[in-house]
C-alpha cells in the first residue's frame, strides 16, 4: 500500500494479489482465479470497496478512520458488558438479600 493510494486502488491490489496466489496454487488462469476470488465473501467486500462510496478517499486516511470506528465499537461493547455484569451482580445480590430477609421474617414469626 502506498501513502497516496486510494481505497479503490488498495482493494484492486489486494484482489489481484489474491487472484495471483490462487492461480499459482491451483494452476487456474489468472482470469478464472480472479473470478473465483471475487465470488467469495471477502472478494465481494473488496469489490464493494473498489467501487463504493469511499473509493476516492486516500487508503491511509480511510484505514485510520476504520481503525477508530472499530476501537470505538470494542470500547462500547466492553463498557456495555461491564455495565450488564454489574447489573446482574447487583440484582443477584438483591435477590439473596430479599431471600435472607424472608428467612429472618419466618424465624421471627416462628418465635
Backbone bond lengths (Angstrom), bond angles and torsions (degrees), N, CA, C in turn:
res aa  C-N    CA-C-N  psi(-1)  N-CA   C-N-CA  omega(-1)  CA-C   N-CA-C  phi
1 X - - - 1.446 - - 1.518 109.32 -
2 X 1.289 115.94 138.16 1.456 121.22 179.40 1.516 109.29 -107.70
3 X 1.332 116.75 154.03 1.461 121.29 -175.04 1.521 113.28 -59.46
4 X 1.317 117.95 -39.32 1.463 119.68 -175.87 1.523 112.15 -97.26
5 X 1.310 117.14 14.27 1.459 122.52 -179.28 1.536 109.83 -74.36
6 X 1.321 116.56 144.28 1.462 119.72 176.99 1.525 109.51 -86.51
7 X 1.310 115.75 164.83 1.458 121.22 177.66 1.525 109.72 -59.53
8 X 1.309 116.25 -40.84 1.458 121.03 179.14 1.524 111.08 -59.60
9 X 1.326 116.38 -46.56 1.466 120.71 179.20 1.527 111.27 -63.72
10 X 1.326 115.56 -40.65 1.459 120.15 179.50 1.533 110.18 -62.66
11 X 1.327 117.38 -46.79 1.464 121.36 -179.55 1.526 110.90 -62.49
12 X 1.326 116.98 -43.28 1.468 120.69 177.96 1.527 111.02 -61.61
13 X 1.323 116.22 -40.06 1.463 120.79 179.21 1.535 110.88 -62.34
14 X 1.321 116.57 -43.02 1.468 120.49 179.26 1.520 110.30 -66.10
15 X 1.324 117.47 -44.18 1.468 120.67 177.74 1.529 111.01 -59.17
16 X 1.324 116.71 -43.55 1.473 120.76 178.65 1.527 111.45 -62.59
17 X 1.332 115.92 -43.74 1.459 120.26 -179.49 1.534 110.90 -63.21
18 X 1.318 116.33 -42.01 1.468 120.35 178.70 1.526 111.20 -65.87
19 X 1.312 116.63 -41.87 1.468 120.96 179.75 1.535 110.39 -64.17
20 X 1.326 117.31 -42.32 1.465 120.47 178.72 1.527 110.76 -62.92
21 X 1.327 117.09 -41.59 1.466 120.70 179.49 1.528 110.45 -64.56
22 X 1.334 116.97 -42.38 1.464 121.00 179.28 1.526 110.62 -65.38
23 X 1.321 116.54 -43.66 1.467 120.54 179.35 1.531 110.20 -61.59
24 X 1.302 116.55 -40.53 1.470 120.85 179.81 1.539 110.88 -65.37
25 X 1.344 116.34 -44.09 1.466 120.42 -178.76 1.519 113.20 -70.35
26 X 1.331 116.11 -40.17 1.466 120.13 -170.88 1.527 114.07 -98.52
27 X 1.319 117.07 -17.30 1.456 119.84 -177.27 1.522 112.92 82.16
28 X 1.313 117.60 6.36 1.471 121.75 177.26 1.521 109.17 -70.94
29 X 1.329 113.98 162.95 1.467 117.54 172.67 1.527 107.68 -70.79
30 X 1.315 116.50 157.86 1.460 120.88 179.60 1.529 110.69 -60.46
31 X 1.303 116.89 -38.44 1.463 121.50 179.93 1.538 110.84 -63.86
32 X 1.342 117.60 -44.96 1.463 120.98 178.37 1.526 111.15 -65.35
33 X 1.323 115.55 -39.94 1.464 119.94 178.87 1.522 110.49 -64.68
34 X 1.313 116.08 -39.41 1.475 120.38 178.72 1.533 110.18 -62.48
35 X 1.337 117.20 -42.49 1.469 120.59 176.94 1.530 111.43 -63.51
36 X 1.324 115.84 -41.25 1.469 120.26 -179.55 1.532 110.66 -64.59
37 X 1.324 116.28 -42.37 1.464 120.44 178.89 1.528 109.98 -65.12
38 X 1.317 117.02 -43.18 1.468 121.31 -179.07 1.527 111.80 -66.20
39 X 1.327 118.07 -21.48 1.468 121.90 -179.19 1.526 112.76 -81.48
40 X 1.326 117.48 -13.27 1.467 119.83 179.10 1.525 109.68 -79.13
41 X 1.329 115.67 164.20 1.464 119.80 178.49 1.532 110.71 -61.00
42 X 1.328 116.13 -45.28 1.467 119.57 179.05 1.525 110.68 -63.64
43 X 1.321 116.41 -38.99 1.457 120.15 178.22 1.519 112.17 -63.70
44 X 1.323 115.91 -40.19 1.475 119.50 177.53 1.530 110.81 -64.73
45 X 1.339 116.20 -39.78 1.463 119.42 178.32 1.526 110.77 -64.46
46 X 1.325 116.67 -41.49 1.464 119.46 177.91 1.526 111.12 -66.00
47 X 1.325 116.38 -39.54 1.469 119.45 177.43 1.520 110.69 -63.20
48 X 1.342 116.30 -38.70 1.465 119.99 176.35 1.526 110.92 -62.58
49 X 1.331 116.13 -39.32 1.464 119.15 177.04 1.524 110.90 -64.38
50 X 1.318 115.79 -39.26 1.466 120.49 -177.47 1.524 111.70 -65.99
51 X 1.329 116.88 -29.18 1.470 119.60 -176.56 1.524 112.86 -117.11
52 X 1.348 117.71 -1.38 1.462 121.86 -174.09 1.509 114.62 -80.80
53 X 1.319 114.40 -170.71 1.467 121.08 -173.91 1.529 113.89 -66.91
54 X 1.327 118.57 -23.67 1.467 121.10 -178.28 1.529 112.96 -94.66
55 X 1.318 117.89 5.45 1.469 121.35 -171.32 1.523 114.27 -60.81
56 X 1.338 117.85 -25.34 1.464 119.70 -177.60 1.530 113.01 -93.10
57 X 1.336 116.95 -8.18 1.464 119.63 178.58 1.520 109.74 -72.32
58 X 1.306 114.91 153.46 1.454 117.93 175.31 1.524 108.15 -68.60
59 X 1.309 115.80 134.88 1.463 121.61 -175.03 1.525 111.94 -58.20
60 X 1.309 116.97 -41.31 1.473 120.44 -178.38 1.526 111.00 -61.06
61 X 1.327 117.28 -47.24 1.459 121.66 -179.30 1.531 110.00 -65.33
62 X 1.322 116.47 -41.33 1.456 120.98 179.04 1.528 110.87 -63.91
63 X 1.342 117.48 -43.57 1.463 120.37 179.49 1.522 111.44 -62.43
64 X 1.312 117.31 -38.83 1.467 120.78 177.68 1.521 109.79 -63.46
65 X 1.328 117.22 -43.24 1.470 119.46 -179.47 1.526 110.76 -65.71
66 X 1.333 117.68 -37.89 1.466 121.01 177.04 1.526 109.95 -65.07
67 X 1.331 116.29 -41.68 1.464 120.78 178.26 1.531 110.10 -56.95
68 X 1.331 116.51 -48.60 1.463 119.62 -177.46 1.523 111.87 -67.80
69 X 1.323 117.44 -36.08 1.469 119.75 176.62 1.522 110.44 -62.49
70 X 1.325 116.94 -43.80 1.472 120.66 179.33 1.525 110.88 -67.33
71 X 1.320 117.26 -39.32 1.472 120.25 178.23 1.526 109.86 -62.17
72 X 1.331 116.30 -41.44 1.459 120.44 178.55 1.528 110.59 -63.96
73 X 1.334 117.62 -41.94 1.462 121.23 178.01 1.526 111.03 -61.69
74 X 1.342 116.37 -44.13 1.470 119.86 178.73 1.523 110.76 -62.66
75 X 1.332 116.60 -41.91 1.463 121.10 179.38 1.524 110.34 -62.55
76 X 1.317 116.94 -46.45 1.466 120.71 -179.38 1.527 110.27 -64.08
77 X 1.328 117.74 -37.78 1.462 121.21 177.64 1.530 109.58 -63.67
78 X 1.347 115.70 -44.07 1.455 120.18 -178.75 1.527 110.61 -64.62
79 X 1.330 116.89 -45.56 1.458 120.84 179.42 1.523 109.67 -63.16
80 X 1.318 116.65 -44.02 1.461 120.36 178.68 1.511 111.85 -61.43
81 X 1.321 117.23 -41.49 1.464 121.33 178.74 1.516 110.75 -64.40
82 X 1.322 115.90 -40.81 1.469 120.54 -179.90 1.529 110.70 -65.59
83 X 1.317 117.00 -44.20 1.461 121.05 179.10 1.526 109.96 -63.24
84 X 1.317 116.11 -43.51 1.461 120.12 179.61 1.522 111.30 -63.10
85 X 1.331 117.89 -43.42 1.462 119.65 -179.88 1.530 110.99 -65.98
86 X 1.335 117.56 -36.58 1.469 120.18 175.91 1.520 110.85 -64.54
87 X 1.318 116.21 -42.55 1.462 121.01 178.96 1.527 110.35 -60.17
88 X 1.331 115.89 -46.07 1.467 120.35 179.83 1.517 110.12 -63.46
89 X 1.335 117.35 -42.77 1.464 120.76 -179.44 1.522 110.51 -63.58
90 X 1.322 117.95 -43.66 1.460 121.19 179.85 1.526 110.79 -65.88
91 X 1.312 114.61 -40.61 1.468 118.94 179.78 1.524 110.02 -65.48
92 X 1.315 117.02 -41.56 1.455 121.95 178.31 1.520 109.67 -62.06
93 X 1.330 116.71 -43.20 1.460 121.39 179.93 1.518 109.81 -63.67
94 X 1.326 117.25 -42.90 1.466 119.26 -178.50 1.530 110.49 -66.93
95 X 1.322 118.22 -31.98 1.464 120.39 175.36 1.516 110.69 -65.04
96 X 1.330 115.39 -44.85 1.462 119.37 179.10 1.521 110.42 -63.23
97 X 1.321 114.93 -40.71 1.456 120.02 179.86 1.521 110.65 -62.50
98 X 1.328 117.50 -45.74 1.467 119.81 -179.38 1.524 110.94 -67.73
99 X 1.322 117.53 -34.07 1.464 120.95 176.82 1.524 109.80 -63.76
100 X 1.338 116.35 -44.38 1.460 120.32 179.05 1.525 110.79 -63.56
101 X 1.328 117.14 -39.31 1.464 120.65 178.17 1.524 110.66 -63.06
102 X 1.328 116.35 -41.64 1.469 119.39 177.79 1.518 111.17 -63.50
103 X 1.336 117.03 -42.09 1.455 120.59 177.67 1.527 111.63 -61.22
104 X 1.335 115.22 -44.40 1.463 119.40 178.67 1.515 110.52 -63.81
105 X 1.333 117.85 -37.06 1.453 121.52 178.42 1.523 110.67 -64.97
106 X 1.319 117.50 -40.20 1.461 121.04 177.98 1.525 110.56 -64.90
107 X 1.332 115.64 -40.29 1.467 119.50 178.22 1.513 110.76 -62.45
108 X 1.327 117.43 -41.86 1.469 121.66 -179.98 1.519 109.88 -64.25
109 X 1.337 116.32 -43.93 1.469 119.37 180.00 1.515 111.40 -65.79
110 X 1.326 116.67 -33.07 1.471 121.05 -179.74 1.525 110.54 -67.98
111 X 1.303 117.74 -30.46 1.478 121.38 179.94 1.464 107.85 -75.63
